[in-house]
Amino acid sequence: MELNNLKPAAGATKSGKRIARGQGSGRGGTSTRGHKGAKSRSGYKSKRNFEGGQMPLQMRLPKRGFNSPNRTDYVAFNLDRLQAISEKYGMTEINPEALYNAGIIKKNDLVKVLANGELTSSLTVTAHAASAKAKEAIEKAGGSITVA
């Protein structure tokens, strides 16, 4: 037995449909494509999300809200979180670079200090933004804040 003698078992394979080979084949005429319409034409290719001329779903649904392209996103740090970070990492100076090195924020994140919670230790804080109450609370605890 050689490779060129190999054949599949009898009845294991069927010959494919021979379409468009005349009326006598039973698959002549429209060649199983039906009558008229885009799908019967040669070169037909369906577009993604095309619904046969019906108004597409993404156009039927209501559009909601507005996303400003000029929005600045800050990572908010409340005073109690700053206190917890200073205790955990032994920091007296908190700035974006130190927070990044500790793995708390990402490289290009902007830091904003908010006044929720209580600050007991005096910290030197550098941030991109801070609320007025947060500034007041940090200075009241004996620390200083720089908004860069």
Buried (B, 14 or more C-beta within 10 A) or exposed (E): EEEEEEEEEEEEEEEEEEEEEEEEEEBBEEEEBEEEEEEEEEEEEEEEEEEEEEEEEEEEEEEEEEEEEEEEEBBEBBBEBBBEBBEEEEBEEBBBEBBBEEEBBEEEBEBBBBBBBEBEEBBBBBBBBBBEEBBEBBEEBEBEBEEE
